[in-house]
Amino acid sequence: MTPSTVLANLRIDAMFYQLDGLVDQCDEFTKSQSRVSSLPGRYLIVGTQYKHAEIEDIETQMSTAMIGRAWRTWVTEDVLQKEPLLSIERPESRTGFNALREVAAVERFIQSQVPDFGPWRLVGWHIQRQVGTWEVSSQLMVVLEDTKNRKRTEPFESNL
C-alpha cells in the first residue's frame, strides 16, 4: 500500500469517526507535500567559463575558474539524460592519482561556489574546451544532487 493510499484511507476513517482535527492534519500534510513537489529539481548545476594555457593542469584551471563568475540553476533528472550532461565525468568512475586529483580540484571549485557543500553529492562534471591560438577557453558545468531534500522532486500521489 502506497503512502498516499494510507493517507487517503486515514482521512476517510477520520471523517467517518468525525475526528475533525485528524482530517485537518491530513489536509495540511497533503498541501505541504504538493508544495514540496512543486519546488525545482533536486539537481543543481554550477557553471563557469574561464581561459587558461593549454598545458595547465586541472588544479590550476580550477583555481582560475574560482576567480571567474559562476552561475547556478536547478534542473530535474531528465535534463541529465541529454548531452552534454549525459556524458559527464563521474567521480566514482575515476581511479588513479591524476584522476583523483581532478576530482579533488572539482570539489575545491564547488566548495568555493557552494559554501554549504555538505548536504550535496557531486554527481559529475563536464568541461568543454575550445582551443584558440594562445589559450584555451573552457566551459565547466558541475552537477550536484541535493541530498538534504531528496523528496523535492518525488511527486506525492493523493487519492483524496
Summary of the structure (lengths in Angstrom):
residues: 160
radius of gyration: 22.1
end to end distance: 15.0
largest distance: 78.4
contacts: 423
relative contact order: 0.22
helix: 46%
strand: 25%
